[in-house]
Each structure stands twice: as structure tokens, then as C-alpha cells.
């Protein structure tokens, strides 16, 4: 009986966490904004914080629609001299 109770508690806790994560993700993306598969919509400031100084002007220029949002993809392995290694592009805005 104790094991069944523990399993139910873990399932309830997992469901609560998924609800909070899903709600947070839904609130993070402004309506009508989208990114290609494998990318996530993040703020321009988030991407700038990841980048070395020399890349910041190019990253700012990538926000062509001016909504201060970019599509961001963290690559699995670092390229020597660049950590973290990531890709970015402007998002689709209405």
C-alpha cells in the first residue's frame, strides 16, 4: 500500500510540474511568433548574454522585425573558442 501511495504522489507531482512548465512556455511566446523546428523563441537579451562582445552587433541586426525576439538553438558540442555554441535567426512575426 505504501508503494502505491508513493507512486500516486510522484505522478501528481509530475503532473503539477508539467502544468507549470507548459503554462510558462505558453506565456513566454508572444502570440503569432514562431521559429523553425528545433529552435526556441527567446529574447534578444538572452542571446546577447550568451555571445562574445564581437558578435553582439550582428546578433542585434538579426532582429529584422524589431520585436526583440530571436529563434535560438544550442548546439550539442562546442566549437573550439566558442562556448556555448549556438545558432540564431529572426522569428516569424505577424
Buried (B, 14 or more C-beta within 10 A) or exposed (E): EEEEEEEEEEEEEEEEEEEEEEEEEEEEBEEEBEBEEEBBBBBBEBBBEBBEEEBEEEBBEBBEEEBEBBBBBEEEEEEEEEEEBBEBBBBEBE
